[in-house]
């Protein structure tokens, strides 16, 4: 099959559809017919020309035709074609070509190697070809000059009778002919050089200098000739013209024949050692290797993205930064606890009641730091009008519930009657850690459907009680602003030594600001490596604007092995939504 198409259709797929009786139709990308024809006949139309020699296919069979542009064909060839030297300074080149069609790539690679050999031979014979073309243009003119000189010499001798040159005149003639031949040869050499070099080239200038010296010698011979008799001068001039023309023409004919022989016998310095052969198995990386490399690159890319994100966001790694920037004390620094991580993972897998770190491992460093916080809280609440403590943070995921429940356990273990109130009416989950149900809690009490005794639930820890959130209400903020919530805090304050209120993060919702006006002291939880200092500053300002004075911070999850670093501030986003009943 041979076909031509306009430049706008190059690299675009066309559809040839077989029809009855060897006929066919050519369709464009949109399915519109371009032309129709019959096998064995040339079809033309719409700037297309198609010749299908033979068509053997069932009617309706479709063939996809794509005519590649020269640019695309070269691009695809270069993608699979490689050449490298086989061994250092071995002068042996190894060419390879990859592609889906084995037979095609073998033919293409063989053709590439044969073309390379042919071009090498052509390059070596190019200089001889160039000189031969120049000589072929000069030979006709020299032949004409030689014939003219011989005719003039013969005519003169016939008109004057037979004239012979004496010995002295023959000597001058030989010298003049030799000089003239050298001058003509140098002029031809100069013409050849001027085809490749300018007049200022050293080789061209050297030829010019030799020509000038020969011309000076020629002038001396002319002076000697002028001393001869007129008849001898004329015979000498005509004989010289014949000798010079004959010698020059003969030399050029010999040179031309030599160049033709040299061109015909030119052999390149490149030869094909082995013809192209297709590999028995596909070349390139195997699928497992590709998957392994892709996985490694994905891991490196993800680590790079994490590093860049952390680099662009300056986070607080040292509690001293809070004290210096915000002017608020850090009452406790709670180190990272691997035991707490294990407890959380075990509870999550079993979907059963959680365990308190203060009970399972009371000697953990995190619990020891909370015991130090217990003394600080005693003095913080000494002058307060209420014996309640609000625990909040700037954003979710800081571990404020961990601080609330374990601090309550530590206070209870010291003999104080403690109640933990889960005031996070959106996503509160303290009930899970104690194996309690969410229902019958703050929401029901504020709604007036249950009494105080119904919502205060004992735990496995002596002297520790919990008030759960109750059913998740549609209006948590309005519920916390109700008078019955304030009465709840007052009544519990009379029955217990310490109230710990676990509230939502202040930057997510306003619940903490509402509760903060009804408690004795407010503590904020900050987590190491999670906050820009601007986030904590904004959280403190929001509480202050609501009339809530923050007593200080609890710095949670400090990894003592983590290297501290600081980078530019990027920004942050808060998300806090309702969570379903459990």
HUHUJO-V610976 format. One record per residue. N is the residue number from 0. RES is the residue in three letters. PHI is phi in degrees with one decimal (none if undefined). Layout:
{{N & RES & PHI} {N & RES & PHI}}
This chain:
{{0 & UNK & none} {1 & UNK & -130.1} {2 & UNK & -155.9} {3 & UNK & -127.5} {4 & UNK & -145.7} {5 & UNK & -68.0} {6 & UNK & -61.4} {7 & UNK & -69.4} {8 & UNK & -97.9} {9 & UNK & -65.9} {10 & UNK & 66.5} {11 & UNK & -114.1} {12 & UNK & -74.8} {13 & UNK & -118.8} {14 & UNK & -118.9} {15 & UNK & -104.2} {16 & UNK & -108.9} {17 & UNK & -75.4} {18 & UNK & -129.3} {19 & UNK & -68.1} {20 & UNK & 69.0} {21 & UNK & 77.5} {22 & UNK & -86.4} {23 & UNK & -153.8} {24 & UNK & -129.9} {25 & UNK & -107.8} {26 & UNK & -113.0} {27 & UNK & -89.2} {28 & UNK & -62.4} {29 & UNK & -85.3} {30 & UNK & 88.1} {31 & UNK & -81.8} {32 & UNK & -75.2} {33 & UNK & -92.3} {34 & UNK & -160.3} {35 & UNK & -133.9} {36 & UNK & -160.1} {37 & UNK & -133.6} {38 & UNK & -59.3} {39 & UNK & 90.7} {40 & UNK & -124.6} {41 & UNK & -84.8} {42 & UNK & -113.3} {43 & UNK & -131.7} {44 & UNK & 162.0} {45 & UNK & 55.0} {46 & UNK & 68.9} {47 & UNK & -110.1} {48 & UNK & -140.0} {49 & UNK & -130.6} {50 & UNK & -132.1} {51 & UNK & -106.3} {52 & UNK & -67.8} {53 & UNK & -151.1} {54 & UNK & -131.4} {55 & UNK & -119.2} {56 & UNK & -161.4} {57 & UNK & -68.6} {58 & UNK & -57.7} {59 & UNK & 96.3} {60 & UNK & -65.6} {61 & UNK & -113.5} {62 & UNK & -120.7} {63 & UNK & -92.2} {64 & UNK & -114.5} {65 & UNK & -135.5} {66 & UNK & -99.9} {67 & UNK & -80.0} {68 & UNK & -75.1} {69 & UNK & -60.2} {70 & UNK & -61.6} {71 & UNK & -68.7} {72 & UNK & -62.9} {73 & UNK & -66.9} {74 & UNK & -62.6} {75 & UNK & -67.6} {76 & UNK & -65.1} {77 & UNK & -69.0} {78 & UNK & -64.2} {79 & UNK & -106.9} {80 & UNK & -102.6} {81 & UNK & -136.0} {82 & UNK & -134.0} {83 & UNK & -146.1} {84 & UNK & -80.7} {85 & UNK & -88.0} {86 & UNK & 91.4} {87 & UNK & -71.2} {88 & UNK & 56.4} {89 & UNK & -88.9} {90 & UNK & 61.5} {91 & UNK & -112.5} {92 & UNK & -99.8} {93 & UNK & -114.4} {94 & UNK & -107.7} {95 & UNK & -138.5} {96 & UNK & -140.2} {97 & UNK & -110.5} {98 & UNK & 179.1} {99 & UNK & -77.1} {100 & UNK & -101.5} {101 & UNK & -63.5} {102 & UNK & -61.5} {103 & UNK & -66.6} {104 & UNK & -68.6} {105 & UNK & -65.0} {106 & UNK & -64.2} {107 & UNK & -64.5} {108 & UNK & -66.3} {109 & UNK & -61.2} {110 & UNK & -66.2} {111 & UNK & -61.7} {112 & UNK & -67.8} {113 & UNK & -64.1} {114 & UNK & -64.0} {115 & UNK & -64.0} {116 & UNK & -63.9} {117 & UNK & -63.7} {118 & UNK & -65.1} {119 & UNK & -64.2} {120 & UNK & -64.2} {121 & UNK & -60.9} {122 & UNK & -66.1} {123 & UNK & -70.7} {124 & UNK & -92.5} {125 & UNK & -65.0} {126 & UNK & -66.4} {127 & UNK & -63.8} {128 & UNK & -62.7} {129 & UNK & -66.0} {130 & UNK & -67.0} {131 & UNK & -64.2} {132 & UNK & -62.3} {133 & UNK & -65.5} {134 & UNK & -66.0} {135 & UNK & -64.7} {136 & UNK & -79.8} {137 & UNK & -89.5} {138 & UNK & -59.8} {139 & UNK & -59.6} {140 & UNK & -66.1} {141 & UNK & -67.7} {142 & UNK & -62.6} {143 & UNK & -66.6} {144 & UNK & -62.9} {145 & UNK & -63.1} {146 & UNK & -62.8} {147 & UNK & -63.4} {148 & UNK & -65.4} {149 & UNK & -65.2} {150 & UNK & -65.8} {151 & UNK & -64.7} {152 & UNK & -66.7} {153 & UNK & -67.5} {154 & UNK & -62.3} {155 & UNK & -66.0} {156 & UNK & -65.5} {157 & UNK & -69.4} {158 & UNK & -72.4} {159 & UNK & -103.9} {160 & UNK & 88.3} {161 & UNK & -72.5} {162 & UNK & -118.4} {163 & UNK & -116.5} {164 & UNK & -87.2} {165 & UNK & -72.4} {166 & UNK & -64.9} {167 & UNK & -66.4} {168 & UNK & -66.8} {169 & UNK & -64.4} {170 & UNK & -64.5} {171 & UNK & -64.6} {172 & UNK & -61.1} {173 & UNK & -60.7} {174 & UNK & -66.0} {175 & UNK & -64.8} {176 & UNK & -61.7} {177 & UNK & -62.5} {178 & UNK & -66.7} {179 & UNK & -63.4} {180 & UNK & -62.7} {181 & UNK & -65.4} {182 & UNK & -64.7} {183 & UNK & -63.4} {184 & UNK & -62.6} {185 & UNK & -67.0} {186 & UNK & -65.3} {187 & UNK & -65.0} {188 & UNK & -62.1} {189 & UNK & -65.9} {190 & UNK & -62.2} {191 & UNK & -65.4} {192 & UNK & -66.3} {193 & UNK & -68.2} {194 & UNK & -74.0} {195 & UNK & -117.8} {196 & UNK & -130.2} {197 & UNK & -83.3} {198 & UNK & -68.2} {199 & UNK & -86.7} {200 & UNK & -69.0} {201 & UNK & -56.5} {202 & UNK & -66.7} {203 & UNK & -66.4} {204 & UNK & -64.8} {205 & UNK & -63.7} {206 & UNK & -64.5} {207 & UNK & -60.4} {208 & UNK & -65.3} {209 & UNK & -64.3} {210 & UNK & -60.6} {211 & UNK & -63.0} {212 & UNK & -66.3} {213 & UNK & -64.3} {214 & UNK & -63.7} {215 & UNK & -65.4} {216 & UNK & -64.0} {217 & UNK & -62.0} {218 & UNK & -64.4} {219 & UNK & -64.5} {220 & UNK & -64.3} {221 & UNK & -61.5} {222 & UNK & -64.3} {223 & UNK & -66.9} {224 & UNK & -65.7} {225 & UNK & -63.7} {226 & UNK & -82.2} {227 & UNK & -78.6} {228 & UNK & -62.5} {229 & UNK & -60.5} {230 & UNK & -65.4} {231 & UNK & -65.4} {232 & UNK & -63.6} {233 & UNK & -67.7} {234 & UNK & -64.0} {235 & UNK & -61.7} {236 & UNK & -63.8} {237 & UNK & -69.1} {238 & UNK & -64.9} {239 & UNK & -62.0} {240 & UNK & -59.7} {241 & UNK & -66.7} {242 & UNK & -63.1} {243 & UNK & -64.2} {244 & UNK & -64.1} {245 & UNK & -66.6} {246 & UNK & -63.1} {247 & UNK & -65.2} {248 & UNK & -65.1} {249 & UNK & -64.8} {250 & UNK & -63.6} {251 & UNK & -67.0} {252 & UNK & -64.2} {253 & UNK & -63.8} {254 & UNK & -63.7} {255 & UNK & -62.4} {256 & UNK & -65.2} {257 & UNK & -63.8} {258 & UNK & -66.4} {259 & UNK & -64.4} {260 & UNK & -66.1} {261 & UNK & -64.9} {262 & UNK & -65.7} {263 & UNK & -67.2} {264 & UNK & -100.7} {265 & UNK & -66.4} {266 & UNK & -122.3} {267 & UNK & -73.4} {268 & UNK & -95.2} {269 & UNK & -122.6} {270 & UNK & -142.3} {271 & UNK & -87.6} {272 & UNK & -78.6} {273 & UNK & -131.8} {274 & UNK & -74.1} {275 & UNK & -66.9} {276 & UNK & -138.9} {277 & UNK & -80.9} {278 & UNK & -71.7} {279 & UNK & -75.7} {280 & UNK & -126.6} {281 & UNK & -59.3} {282 & UNK & -95.3} {283 & UNK & 102.3} {284 & UNK & -71.0} {285 & UNK & -74.7} {286 & UNK & -60.2} {287 & UNK & -60.4} {288 & UNK & -66.3} {289 & UNK & -62.7} {290 & UNK & -64.1} {291 & UNK & -64.8} {292 & UNK & -65.3} {293 & UNK & -62.7} {294 & UNK & -64.0} {295 & UNK & -65.0} {296 & UNK & -64.2} {297 & UNK & -62.9} {298 & UNK & -63.9} {299 & UNK & -63.8} {300 & UNK & -64.3} {301 & UNK & -65.8} {302 & UNK & -64.6} {303 & UNK & -65.8} {304 & UNK & -64.7} {305 & UNK & -62.0} {306 & UNK & -63.8} {307 & UNK & -65.3} {308 & UNK & -63.8} {309 & UNK & -70.3} {310 & UNK & -69.6} {311 & UNK & -85.8} {312 & UNK & -130.4} {313 & UNK & -75.2} {314 & UNK & -119.3} {315 & UNK & -82.3} {316 & UNK & -111.2} {317 & UNK & -127.9} {318 & UNK & -62.3} {319 & UNK & -65.4} {320 & UNK & -64.2} {321 & UNK & -62.7} {322 & UNK & -64.8} {323 & UNK & -75.9} {324 & UNK & -84.5} {325 & UNK & -103.8} {326 & UNK & 70.2} {327 & UNK & -115.2} {328 & UNK & -76.6} {329 & UNK & -101.1} {330 & UNK & -70.7} {331 & UNK & -153.1} {332 & UNK & -114.1} {333 & UNK & -96.0} {334 & UNK & -72.5} {335 & UNK & -64.9} {336 & UNK & -119.8} {337 & UNK & -68.8} {338 & UNK & -65.9} {339 & UNK & -65.5} {340 & UNK & -62.3} {341 & UNK & -66.4} {342 & UNK & -62.7} {343 & UNK & -63.9} {344 & UNK & -65.4} {345 & UNK & -66.1} {346 & UNK & -67.0} {347 & UNK & -70.3} {348 & UNK & -72.7} {349 & UNK & -79.7} {350 & UNK & 55.3} {351 & UNK & -107.6} {352 & UNK & -64.4} {353 & UNK & -81.6} {354 & UNK & -124.4} {355 & UNK & -91.1} {356 & UNK & -63.6} {357 & UNK & -65.9} {358 & UNK & -96.6} {359 & UNK & -74.8} {360 & UNK & -143.4} {361 & UNK & -66.9} {362 & UNK & -92.8} {363 & UNK & -61.7} {364 & UNK & -60.1} {365 & UNK & -64.3} {366 & UNK & -69.2} {367 & UNK & -61.0} {368 & UNK & -66.8} {369 & UNK & -71.2} {370 & UNK & -66.2} {371 & UNK & -65.3} {372 & UNK & -66.5} {373 & UNK & -58.4} {374 & UNK & -67.2} {375 & UNK & -63.5} {376 & UNK & -64.7} {377 & UNK & -56.7} {378 & UNK & -76.3} {379 & UNK & -68.0} {380 & UNK & -92.1} {381 & UNK & -63.1} {382 & UNK & -97.1} {383 & UNK & -80.1} {384 & UNK & -78.1} {385 & UNK & -126.4} {386 & UNK & -97.2} {387 & UNK & -109.9} {388 & UNK & -126.9} {389 & UNK & -96.0} {390 & UNK & -112.4} {391 & UNK & -142.1} {392 & UNK & -154.3} {393 & UNK & -87.0} {394 & UNK & -148.8} {395 & UNK & -68.0} {396 & UNK & 78.2} {397 & UNK & -99.9} {398 & UNK & 90.9} {399 & UNK & -68.9} {400 & UNK & -68.1} {401 & UNK & -60.9} {402 & UNK & -66.0} {403 & UNK & -63.1} {404 & UNK & -71.5} {405 & UNK & -76.1} {406 & UNK & -66.1} {407 & UNK & -61.3} {408 & UNK & -64.9} {409 & UNK & -64.5} {410 & UNK & -64.3} {411 & UNK & -67.1} {412 & UNK & -66.1} {413 & UNK & -85.7} {414 & UNK & 104.7} {415 & UNK & -83.7} {416 & UNK & -84.3} {417 & UNK & -123.9} {418 & UNK & -128.4} {419 & UNK & -102.8} {420 & UNK & -107.4} {421 & UNK & -84.8} {422 & UNK & -95.3} {423 & UNK & -86.2} {424 & UNK & -78.2} {425 & UNK & -110.2} {426 & UNK & -135.5} {427 & UNK & -60.7} {428 & UNK & -143.5} {429 & UNK & -62.9} {430 & UNK & -59.1} {431 & UNK & -65.3} {432 & UNK & -63.9} {433 & UNK & -105.7} {434 & UNK & 70.0} {435 & UNK & -110.5} {436 & UNK & -85.3} {437 & UNK & -70.7} {438 & UNK & -61.1} {439 & UNK & 62.5} {440 & UNK & -149.9} {441 & UNK & -59.3} {442 & UNK & -60.0} {443 & UNK & -68.2} {444 & UNK & -67.1} {445 & UNK & -64.4} {446 & UNK & -74.0} {447 & UNK & 82.5} {448 & UNK & -93.1} {449 & UNK & -135.5} {450 & UNK & -95.9} {451 & UNK & -63.7} {452 & UNK & -65.5} {453 & UNK & -75.5} {454 & UNK & -99.0} {455 & UNK & -84.0} {456 & UNK & -114.1} {457 & UNK & -73.4} {458 & UNK & -122.6} {459 & UNK & -72.6} {460 & UNK & -90.0} {461 & UNK & -58.4} {462 & UNK & 69.0} {463 & UNK & -124.7} {464 & UNK & -123.8} {465 & UNK & -135.9} {466 & UNK & -112.9} {467 & UNK & -79.3} {468 & UNK & -73.7} {469 & UNK & 81.4} {470 & UNK & -60.9} {471 & UNK & -68.6} {472 & UNK & -84.7} {473 & UNK & -78.9} {474 & UNK & -130.9} {475 & UNK & -59.5} {476 & UNK & -63.6} {477 & UNK & -64.8} {478 & UNK & -66.9} {479 & UNK & -72.9} {480 & UNK & -84.5} {481 & UNK & -70.5} {482 & UNK & -63.2} {483 & UNK & -68.3} {484 & UNK & -70.1} {485 & UNK & -64.2} {486 & UNK & -65.4} {487 & UNK & -59.9} {488 & UNK & -65.1} {489 & UNK & -66.8} {490 & UNK & -68.8} {491 & UNK & -67.4} {492 & UNK & -62.1} {493 & UNK & -77.4} {494 & UNK & -91.7} {495 & UNK & -124.3} {496 & UNK & -75.1} {497 & UNK & -140.9} {498 & UNK & -110.1} {499 & UNK & -113.7} {500 & UNK & -104.1} {501 & UNK & -93.1} {502 & UNK & -115.3} {503 & UNK & -66.6} {504 & UNK & -65.1} {505 & UNK & -72.4} {506 & UNK & -78.7} {507 & UNK & -89.2} {508 & UNK & -140.9} {509 & UNK & -93.9} {510 & UNK & -59.8} {511 & UNK & -62.9} {512 & UNK & -67.9} {513 & UNK & -69.1} {514 & UNK & -72.1} {515 & UNK & -59.6} {516 & UNK & -77.0} {517 & UNK & -114.0} {518 & UNK & -117.4} {519 & UNK & -79.7} {520 & UNK & -151.3} {521 & UNK & -125.4} {522 & UNK & -116.3} {523 & UNK & -107.9} {524 & UNK & -100.4} {525 & UNK & -119.1} {526 & UNK & -110.9} {527 & UNK & -60.5} {528 & UNK & 75.2} {529 & UNK & -120.0} {530 & UNK & -125.1} {531 & UNK & -72.2} {532 & UNK & -63.4} {533 & UNK & -65.3} {534 & UNK & -65.6} {535 & UNK & -66.2} {536 & UNK & -63.4} {537 & UNK & -65.9} {538 & UNK & -64.1} {539 & UNK & -63.2} {540 & UNK & -62.9} {541 & UNK & -64.5} {542 & UNK & -67.7} {543 & UNK & -62.8} {544 & UNK & -65.7} {545 & UNK & -87.9} {546 & UNK & 85.7} {547 & UNK & -108.3} {548 & UNK & -94.8} {549 & UNK & -79.0} {550 & UNK & -74.0} {551 & UNK & 175.9} {552 & UNK & -121.1} {553 & UNK & -115.2} {554 & UNK & -91.5} {555 & UNK & -103.6} {556 & UNK & 59.9} {557 & UNK & -80.1} {558 & UNK & -93.3} {559 & UNK & -69.8} {560 & UNK & -89.6} {561 & UNK & -75.7} {562 & UNK & -75.0} {563 & UNK & -93.2} {564 & UNK & -150.6} {565 & UNK & -138.8} {566 & UNK & -137.5} {567 & UNK & -68.9} {568 & UNK & -80.5} {569 & UNK & -106.4} {570 & UNK & 126.5} {571 & UNK & -156.3} {572 & UNK & -132.5} {573 & UNK & -108.7} {574 & UNK & -134.9} {575 & UNK & -148.8} {576 & UNK & -133.7} {577 & UNK & -69.3} {578 & UNK & -121.5} {579 & UNK & -67.2} {580 & UNK & -65.3} {581 & UNK & -138.3}}
